[in-house]
């Protein structure tokens, strides 16, 4: 597919690239003036690849928890490519960072247990684990933490989340969801968070290890026969290593049509990467995976 701005796309093609329904694309155009497609002489709207990038940026902001009003404000103030503005860190997160800074694994485990018991699983994930991991990433990127501090703390969190998943009781016969990082994707924690969210919705889950081979992903699908598989890309690294990765995943999905394939994560939403989904569905939020209403805009 051409990616220059002169190439024009029909609304059906934009829908396939963004995962948004044609109805939502038109509502965003009419209500918010987010994009302004030209009209062909036959009356069809014609969109540019820049329009697709705009829609994907706003989708990403929505996926990060912003209301439509907030997402539009961030986009129009040129903050869309930047991380979500930081909220003040809670006392729990600050205490965990103190333990991580001194390599105190036992202290990390105790604080994680206390936070889980205090908040319950759903709030624990959103108010403790997710901001903790963002802060760890920022500390490592800025050089304030060395690699060993980042690794030890991240491994403690990952192992704790895995233990929760192993001890999560579900009804017999619950549907199965397989979670896989993409090849060359080593960030597992976002996937474990998502799978725990799925378990709260009544799904059994199995997680593949970091950076599995494509052949391993297909083998697991054929062996386990999950109702759904969620492919996770926290970074764009998998697509940089393999320019044909999405097409190869589509081939796997075609050969295993009894399983619904979903793909999501920050690496997928990079506006420089354009996918044309056929069998794989792009998940901008877990509501998409759980078959909830993905056309909600307010």
Wavefront OBJ file of the C-alpha trace (Angstrom):
o trace
v 0.000 0.000 0.000
v 1.218 3.473 -0.819
v 1.843 5.639 2.202
v 2.236 9.075 0.633
v -0.389 11.648 1.415
v -1.642 11.737 -2.197
v -2.962 8.201 -1.968
v -6.689 8.324 -1.236
v -8.620 5.732 0.707
v -12.320 4.897 0.917
v -14.006 4.783 4.317
v -14.075 0.960 4.183
v -10.286 0.907 3.828
v -9.860 3.414 6.684
v -12.123 1.246 8.819
v -9.971 -1.809 8.106
v -6.775 0.073 8.949
v -7.980 1.681 12.172
v -10.439 -0.865 13.525
v -13.099 1.868 13.771
v -16.470 1.295 12.180
v -17.446 3.564 9.247
v -20.188 4.997 11.460
v -17.723 6.076 14.158
v -15.325 7.532 11.556
v -18.142 9.683 10.150
v -19.289 10.736 13.637
v -15.766 11.801 14.563
v -15.516 13.712 11.297
v -18.881 15.474 11.640
v -19.019 16.049 15.384
v -15.395 16.898 16.112
v -13.963 17.988 12.745
v -11.091 15.603 13.429
v -10.514 14.887 9.742
v -11.793 16.526 6.576
v -11.933 14.069 3.686
v -12.341 15.256 0.146
v -15.238 14.101 -1.987
v -14.945 12.155 -5.208
v -17.212 13.303 -8.009
v -19.411 10.275 -7.283
v -19.871 11.531 -3.706
v -17.617 9.033 -1.917
v -15.412 10.393 0.872
v -11.694 10.082 0.128
v -9.231 9.904 3.037
v -5.443 10.271 3.204
v -2.917 8.188 5.127
v -2.472 11.271 7.312
v -6.169 10.978 8.212
v -5.545 7.361 9.228
v -2.644 8.473 11.444
v -4.861 11.111 13.084
v -7.576 8.580 13.878
v -5.056 6.101 15.277
v -3.503 8.760 17.527
v -6.898 9.619 18.997
v -7.726 5.914 19.362
v -4.489 5.455 21.276
v -5.337 8.309 23.636
v -8.793 6.816 24.186
v -7.177 3.446 24.914
v -4.982 5.134 27.541
v -8.108 6.071 29.474
v -8.859 9.609 28.261
v -12.379 10.771 27.514
v -13.037 11.919 23.972
v -12.861 15.535 25.125
v -9.469 14.981 26.770
v -8.138 13.047 23.782
v -9.104 15.851 21.399
v -7.501 18.458 23.659
v -4.257 16.488 23.817
v -4.247 15.901 20.081
v -4.908 19.532 19.156
v -2.318 20.805 21.643
v 0.305 18.606 19.918
v 0.642 16.313 22.934
v -0.712 13.239 21.191
v 2.714 11.622 20.518
v 3.814 12.156 24.115
v 3.148 9.836 27.060
v 0.046 10.331 29.166
v 0.605 13.255 31.584
v 1.840 11.885 34.865
v -0.395 11.720 37.895
v 1.202 12.054 41.342
v 2.557 8.704 42.475
v 0.735 7.018 45.347
v 2.433 6.124 48.606
v 2.303 2.460 47.593
v 4.171 3.120 44.350
v 6.748 5.327 46.074
v 7.353 2.626 48.694
v 7.787 -0.014 45.988
v 10.280 2.199 44.163
v 12.292 2.589 47.354
v 12.520 -1.203 47.716
v 13.392 -1.643 44.051
v 16.167 0.916 44.248
v 17.957 -1.175 46.864
v 17.226 -4.566 45.251
v 14.948 -5.644 48.125
v 12.925 -8.465 46.527
v 11.357 -9.582 49.816
v 10.300 -6.013 50.541
v 8.807 -5.685 47.054
v 6.816 -8.894 47.486
v 5.437 -7.831 50.870
v 4.342 -4.406 49.571
v 2.710 -5.938 46.496
v 0.760 -8.363 48.703
v -0.371 -5.552 50.984
v -1.512 -3.392 48.059
v -3.429 -6.302 46.506
v -5.251 -7.032 49.758
v -5.961 -3.336 50.320
v -7.414 -2.526 46.900
v -8.577 -5.765 45.341
v -7.264 -7.010 42.021
v -8.844 -4.546 39.569
v -7.784 -1.414 41.445
v -4.416 -2.940 42.322
v -3.607 -3.335 38.632
v -4.720 0.168 37.652
v -3.485 2.220 40.612
v -0.349 0.319 41.648
v 1.087 -1.973 38.987
v 0.547 0.145 35.879
v 1.901 3.450 37.306
v 4.762 1.535 38.942
v 5.840 0.029 35.623
v 5.607 3.369 33.818
v 7.784 4.989 36.477
v 10.336 2.168 36.347
v 10.565 2.623 32.586
v 11.074 6.367 32.968
v 13.755 5.900 35.648
v 15.658 3.446 33.482
v 15.335 5.587 30.340
v 16.607 8.675 32.177
v 19.588 6.814 33.639
v 18.410 7.284 37.244
v 18.102 3.513 37.593
v 20.607 1.010 36.309
v 19.644 -2.124 34.420
v 19.837 -4.353 37.485
v 17.375 -2.193 39.450
v 14.940 -2.212 36.533
v 15.341 -5.953 35.951
v 15.014 -7.071 39.574
v 11.959 -4.907 40.238
v 10.248 -5.878 36.982
v 10.881 -9.576 37.574
v 9.411 -9.322 41.069
v 6.247 -7.703 39.678
v 5.997 -10.208 36.813
v 6.393 -13.202 39.116
v 3.785 -11.778 41.492
v 1.262 -11.338 38.673
v 1.967 -14.857 37.384
v 1.322 -16.231 40.870
v -2.030 -14.425 41.022
v -2.990 -15.946 37.675
v -2.030 -19.435 38.811
v -4.204 -19.158 41.924
v -7.197 -17.538 40.221
v -10.277 -19.754 40.570
v -12.590 -19.997 37.573
v -15.669 -22.058 36.827
v -15.091 -25.355 35.080
v -15.547 -25.047 31.336
v -14.669 -21.343 31.182
v -13.565 -20.215 27.695
v -9.833 -20.097 26.984
v -7.788 -17.085 25.904
v -4.149 -17.443 24.853
v -1.853 -14.447 25.327
v 1.379 -14.098 23.347
v 4.015 -11.431 23.024
v 5.163 -11.038 19.449
v 8.602 -12.221 18.308
v 11.316 -9.842 19.623
v 8.880 -8.430 22.213
v 10.282 -9.052 25.708
v 7.922 -6.880 27.783
v 5.663 -9.460 29.424
v 4.036 -7.482 32.220
v 1.446 -5.645 30.072
v 0.325 -9.022 28.742
v -0.043 -10.492 32.236
v -2.106 -7.453 33.280
v -4.409 -7.959 30.290
v -4.790 -11.668 30.972
v -5.712 -10.962 34.590
v -8.352 -8.532 33.327
v -9.630 -11.305 31.066
v -9.823 -13.671 34.034
v -11.955 -11.141 35.894
v -14.306 -11.423 32.892
v -14.485 -15.212 33.291
v -11.753 -16.380 30.891
v -9.184 -19.062 31.522
v -5.825 -17.795 30.290
v -2.479 -19.170 29.195
v 0.526 -16.948 28.535
v 3.394 -17.789 26.197
v 6.877 -16.659 27.191
v 8.598 -13.542 25.862
v 9.562 -13.332 22.176
v 8.119 -16.633 20.944
v 8.742 -17.795 17.390
v 5.856 -17.539 14.938
v 5.928 -21.323 14.632
v 5.535 -21.612 18.420
v 2.525 -19.278 18.400
v 0.818 -21.346 15.718
v 1.674 -24.596 17.498
v 0.061 -23.315 20.708
v -3.071 -22.257 18.843
v -3.367 -25.672 17.181
v -2.613 -27.572 20.387
v -4.765 -25.533 22.800
v -7.588 -24.490 20.441
v -8.340 -21.254 22.377
v -11.496 -19.328 21.573
v -9.367 -16.172 21.402
v -5.700 -15.231 21.178
v -4.352 -11.800 22.081
v -1.041 -10.818 20.475
v 0.820 -8.097 22.390
v 3.342 -5.553 21.116
v 4.393 -3.036 23.747
v 7.031 -1.665 21.362
v 7.346 -1.442 17.576
v 10.457 -3.652 17.710
v 8.714 -6.783 16.350
v 7.653 -4.919 13.210
v 11.073 -3.323 12.789
v 12.713 -6.753 12.874
v 10.219 -8.242 10.430
v 8.525 -5.942 7.934
v 6.185 -8.763 6.895
v 5.220 -9.810 10.426
v 1.592 -8.719 10.251
v 1.044 -10.501 6.937
v 2.587 -13.656 8.406
v 0.309 -13.428 11.440
v -2.647 -13.028 9.088
v -1.598 -16.257 7.364
v -1.538 -18.041 10.732
v -4.988 -16.665 11.540
v -6.309 -17.856 8.170
v -5.049 -21.369 8.838
v -6.639 -21.416 12.307
v -10.059 -19.928 11.686
v -11.666 -21.509 14.764
v -9.746 -19.010 16.948
v -10.460 -15.268 17.017
v -7.195 -13.336 16.679
v -6.667 -9.930 18.326
v -3.591 -7.704 18.333
v -2.942 -4.698 20.563
v -0.387 -2.637 22.454
v 1.505 0.611 22.015
v 3.684 -0.844 19.267
v 0.607 -1.578 17.178
v -0.715 1.962 17.510
v 2.410 3.668 16.174
v 0.944 5.932 13.491
v 3.814 5.046 11.141
v 2.703 1.428 11.013
v -0.316 0.675 8.824
v -2.081 -2.649 8.947
v -4.795 -3.923 6.666
v -6.608 -6.453 8.855
v -8.449 -9.374 7.355
v -8.705 -12.097 9.994
v -6.931 -10.300 12.855
v -8.853 -7.658 14.775
v -6.994 -4.634 16.164
v -7.895 -4.150 19.835
v -7.769 -0.540 21.012
v -9.083 -1.568 24.408
v -10.057 -4.744 26.211
v -13.696 -3.909 25.449
v -12.916 -4.857 21.840
v -11.645 -8.270 22.940
v -14.596 -8.859 25.270
v -17.079 -8.046 22.474
v -18.347 -4.943 24.246
v -19.628 -1.949 22.262
v -16.641 -0.581 20.341
v -18.672 2.185 18.685
v -19.093 4.197 21.901
v -17.576 7.639 21.384
v -18.404 9.725 24.457
l 1 2 3 4 5 6 7 8 9 10 11 12 13 14 15 16 17 18 19 20 21 22 23 24 25 26 27 28 29 30 31 32 33 34 35 36 37 38 39 40 41 42 43 44 45 46 47 48 49 50 51 52 53 54 55 56 57 58 59 60 61 62 63 64 65 66 67 68 69 70 71 72 73 74 75 76 77 78 79 80 81 82 83 84 85 86 87 88 89 90 91 92 93 94 95 96 97 98 99 100 101 102 103 104 105 106 107 108 109 110 111 112 113 114 115 116 117 118 119 120 121 122 123 124 125 126 127 128 129 130 131 132 133 134 135 136 137 138 139 140 141 142 143 144 145 146 147 148 149 150 151 152 153 154 155 156 157 158 159 160 161 162 163 164 165 166 167 168 169 170 171 172 173 174 175 176 177 178 179 180 181 182 183 184 185 186 187 188 189 190 191 192 193 194 195 196 197 198 199 200 201 202 203 204 205 206 207 208 209 210 211 212 213 214 215 216 217 218 219 220 221 222 223 224 225 226 227 228 229 230 231 232 233 234 235 236 237 238 239 240 241 242 243 244 245 246 247 248 249 250 251 252 253 254 255 256 257 258 259 260 261 262 263 264 265 266 267 268 269 270 271 272 273 274 275 276 277 278 279 280 281 282 283 284 285 286 287 288 289 290 291 292 293 294 295 296 297 298
